[in-house]
Amino acid sequence: MTEGRETDAVAERPVELAYRPTVSELASALRARARSTGAGRFQRRVLVWTVAVTTVGALLSSAGSGHRDTPWPLYAGVVVFAAFMTAVPWLQARRLHRLAERQGDIRGTVDDTGIRLTTAHSSVGHDWHLYSRYAETPELFVLLSADKSAVGFAVLPKRAVADPEEVDRLRAVLDRRLVRADAARAPGGPRSRRRAVGRRVGSVGLLLLGLLLFFFAFAAVQQAAHPDRFPGIRNNTAPMSAVMLGLGALAVAGAWWLVRRMAAMRIVTAVLAVLVLSAGGVTLYRVGPMLHCWGSDRIARGPEGAYVCYDF
């Protein structure tokens, strides 16, 4: 009986923390919060699609016949905007860190009753009802408030505990009192199955898109590659073809990335990707000799097989 009470007492012993927040930890916490909220995920998707569309537009503009009129200031502005949005968590973290630095070192305890944190200038306690879920990163536990945007959050660095085994105890307390932010995506769950199906469909779609882009890249240079059938000076479509080759390769890489954690589908995708990339290699073999005329409007193939560049 005595041993049982001692074991219960050890199990119920609060997890003790001692740390001073850093800018990198606060930035990581803000990124984890964004990944765990619908608004944050939407903002991330919009940013990714904005950069992707801008990149494609810049490549197509630079490869077209009007490449000298490409609106580079517009594209540069989009790049600056994307860089700023990517840096927002770090900028916010710096502001939070200045506030935290005034408090000095933080000491606290975490148990089934809540969280208590003490600094040189303040002492505060949080009951578990203030938080509904938590996110875990390799360095942190990030506690999130119940509202959809998770306006309130608390950061518990794993380095704050004296013994690495205490990290498991801290995680056990959080699992008892809160829900993991990624619980809905746990293996076997409905959302996980839907995501798996979506990834398979998306992977196949990207492979087909890559194959289609390679086909268009091949077709774009047919006239310049066959002067016997299409004699004379032709429009220089080699840059456009090269852009489509690059986009096709990115589509194939994206297909593999979507299923990289799905063992069976990863193997199937890898085999199909090799076949699709082989078609791209054939096209690249044909386009490669023309690429030295990238900035020229017209191109023609000489009797010796070399390509001559023309600007009008």
N, C-alpha and C positions, 0 to 999 in steps of 0.2 A: 504494500500500500504506500509506504514511504517513497519507494522508487517511482511509482506512478505519479505521485503528487510532484516530485522533483522534475519528472519528464514534462508534465503539463506546465510547470512553472517556466522551464526553459523554452518550451514552444511558444508561450505567451509573452516572453520577454520582448520588449520593444526593440526594433531595429534602430540603432543609433547612427546619426549622420553628422559629419563635420566637413564643411567645404566652403569654398568661395567661388561663385559662378564666374565663368569665363565667356568671352564674346562668342567663341566658336560653339560652346555648349548652348548658349541662348539662341544662336542662329539655327543650330540643329533642331532645337525644340520648336522653333517657329516653322521650320520646314516640315517637321513631323505633324504639327497641328494642321498645316495646310493639306497634307496628304490624307488626313483623317476627316476632313470636312468637305461637303459637297461644293461649297464656294471655292475652296482652295483647289480642288481637283479640276473644276471648270476653268479657273484662271490658268492653271498649268496647261490644260489642253489647248485653250485659246492661244497661249503664248507659243506652244509648239507648232500649231497649225499656221500661225502668223509667220513664224520664221521659215517654215517649210515652203509656204506659198511664195514668200518674198524671195527665197533662194531660187526656186524654180523660175520665177519671173525674171530675176536678174540673169540667170543662165540663158534663158530663151532670148532675152533682149540682146545680150552680148553676142549671141550666135546668129541672130537674124541679120537681114540686109541693112536694117536701120540701126546697127549697133552703135553708130557714132552719136545717135540721139538718145541713148539709154539714160533714163532719169536717175543717175547715180546718187544725187543728193537725197532723193526719196528713199532709196534702198539703204543708204547710210543712216538716215533718220530712223528707219525701222530697226536696224542693227543696234543703234544707240538705245532705242526704247526697250528692246529685248534685253540688252545688257543691264539696263537700269532695273527692269522688273525682276531679273534674276538676282540682282544685288539687294533688293528690298529687305529680305530677311536679315542680311548682314547689317544693313543700315539701322533697322529696328533694333537688332541685338546690341549695337553699340549704344543706342540711347538707353535701353534697359540696363546695360552694364554700368553706365555712369550712375544710375540710380542705385544699383546694387552695391557699387563700390562704397557708397556713403554708409552703408550698413555694416561693412566689414565682414568678418568671418561669420558663417551661419552654422549653428548647431541645432540638432533637432532629433526627434524620435518619431517613428511610425509604428503603429500597432492597429488592432481592430477597432479601436475607439476613434482614431483619427490621426492627424498630423500636427505636431507642435514644433515650431521653429523659433529660435531665439538668436538675436544678434546683440551687438553692443548697445543698440539704441531702441530695440523693440522686441516684443514677444507676441506671437500670434498662434492661434490654434484653429485648425480646420476640421470640421466633422466631415464624414464621408459623403453626406448628402449634397455637399457642394460640387462634387464631381460624379460623373456617370460612367466614364470610361478612361482608359489610358492607352498610350502608344509607347512602344519600346523601340529604341534604337541600339546600336552596339555600345553606346556610351551612356544612354539616359533612359529614365522613365519619365514620360510626360503625361501628367494628369490633366484631363480636359473636362471643362464644365458641361452641363447638360444641354445648353442651348445649341442650336444647329451650327452656329459659327464658332463655338468653343471660345468665346471671348475671354473667359477666365481659364488660366492654366497654371500648373505648378511644375517645376523642373527638379527632379531628383537624380543627380549624377550617380552613376554606379561607383565612381571612385570615392564617393563620400563615405562609404562604409570601410571599416578597418580590415575586415576579413572578406576575401572573395566569396566564401560560403554564405555570407550575409546577403549577397545579391539574390540568391535563391530564396532566402527567407523573405526578403522585401518583395520579390515577385509573387510569392505565395500569399502575402497579405493583400497585395493589390488584386490578385485573382479572386480572393474571397470577397472583397468589398466592391470591386469594380468589374466592368466588362472590357475585354481587350477591344481596341478600336478596329482591329482587323478580324474580329470573331466571325463576322458575316461572310468573310472570304475564306474561312477555314476549310481544309480539304473535306469533301463529302457533303458540304452544305449546299443548299439550292443555288445560292449566288455563285459559289465556286463552280458548280456544274455548268451554269449558264456562261460563266466567263471562259471555261474550258472549251465549250462549243464555239463561242465567239472567236476565241483564239485560233481554233482549227479552221473555221471558215475564213477568217482574216488572212491566215497564212496561205491558204490555197488561192485566195483572191490576189494577194500580192505576188505570188508566183506567176499567175496568169498575166497580171499587169506587167511584170518584168519581161515575160516572153513577148507580149504585145509591143512593148517599147523597143525590144531588140529587133522585132520584125520591121517596125517603122524606121528604125535606124538603118537597117539593111536596105529598105526600099528607097530611102532618101538619097542614097548615093548611086543608084543604079545607072542613071544617065551618064554621070561623070566616069563611072567605072567601065563603061562599054562604049568607047568612042566609035567603034565600028557600026554600032546600031544607032548611036546618037552623036553624030559628028558635030564638031564646032565647039565654041566656048559655051559653057553651061553655068547656071547659077551655082555658087559655092554653098552646097548644103552640108558639107562635112562638119562644120561646127555644130549645126543643129543635130546631126547624127551623133556626134560625140556627147552632146548633152543628154540625148535620149539613152545612150549607152550608160552614162553615169547614173541617171535616174533609174534605169532598169536594174543596175547592180544594187542600188540602195533599196529597191523594192524586194529583191531577193534576200538581202541582208535583213530587212524588216520581217520577212516571212520566217526566217530562222529564229529571230529574236523573240517573236511572239510565242513560239513553242519550245524555247530553249530549256524549260523546266519540265517538259512532258516527254518522257524517255522514248516511247514508241513513235509519237508524232515527230519528234526531233530527228529520228533516223530517217523516216520517210521523207521529211522536208529536205534533209541534207542530200538524199539521192536525187530528188527532183530538182533541187537547186543546182547540182552539178550539171544536170542535163540542160537546164535553162542557161546557165553560165557558159556552157559549151557553145550554144547558139550565139551568145554575146561575143565569145572569142572569135568566132568566124566573122562576125560583123566588124569587130575591131581590126582584124587582119586586113579587111578591105578598106576601112576608113583611115587607118594609121598613116599611110603614105600621103594622104591629102591634108593632114593637120598642119603642115608648115604654111598653108595658105589661110590660116584662121582669120586673119584680118582683111582678107580680100573678098571682093564682091563676086568675082567670076573665077572660073577655073577651067582648065583644059588639059587633056592628057596628050603628051607628046608622043612621037613615033617610038622613042626608046622606052616608053612606059612611065616616065617621070611626069609629075604634074606641074603645070606652069600657072602662076598666079597672075590675075589681071585686076586692075582697079580702074574704074571709069568714073 
